[in-house]
Amino acid sequence: MTCSGCSGAVDRVLKKTEGVASYDISLEKQEVLVKGTIPYDDLKAKIAKTGKEIISGETVA
C-alpha cells in the first residue's frame, strides 16, 4: 500500500468481510493487522482481490 487509495480499497473489503472483528491499517508501515475468526487463506484471498500484494503474513492464536 503506497497511498490512501490503496488503504481505502483494503478498508472497503475488510468492512464487508464476515469473520473480521477489527482491523488496523497503517499506511506508514504498509501493514494491516486483522483480528477475527476468518481463516488466513480466506483473508489473504479477499485482500488479494483488491490488487494489493501480500508479502508476508502470520496467524497468531
N, C-alpha and C positions, 0 to 999 in steps of 0.2 A: 504494500500500500504506500503510495507516494503522494497522495493528495486527498482532499476531503471528499472528492467524488468516489474514490476507491473505498474509503472507510464508510461512506454513505451506502454504497452498494452492499457491503458486508452487513451493515446495520439493518438494512431493509430485509435481508434474507434471514438474519437471526431473529428479528422481531416476529416473523411468521413461522418459525421452526418449532414444532412441538417437541418437548423434552428439554428445551433450553430454559433454565430457571433464571439465569442472569448472565451478563457478559460485560466485558470492559474492552473497548477498542482504544489502543494507543497508537496514534499516527506517528508520534515521535519515535517510539520503539519499533514500529511496524509489527505490532503484536496484537493478538486477540486472545483474551482469556475467557473461557466459557465454563459455566457451571450448569450442570443439569444431568439428565438421565439418558440423553441421546448417545448412542454408540459412536465412538470416534470416527469410524469409517463413514457413517452416515453424515456426520457433521462435516467431515472433510469434503465429501461429495457436494453438500449444499454450498459450501464456500467456494469450491472449485467452479460451480456453475456461474459465479459472478465474474469468472475470468481471472481471478487472482491466484497467483502461485502460492502453494503451501510448501514452505521449505522444510519445516520440521513440526513435530507435534508430539504430545505425550498425554497419557491418561493418568490421572492421579486419583487414587481411591480415597 
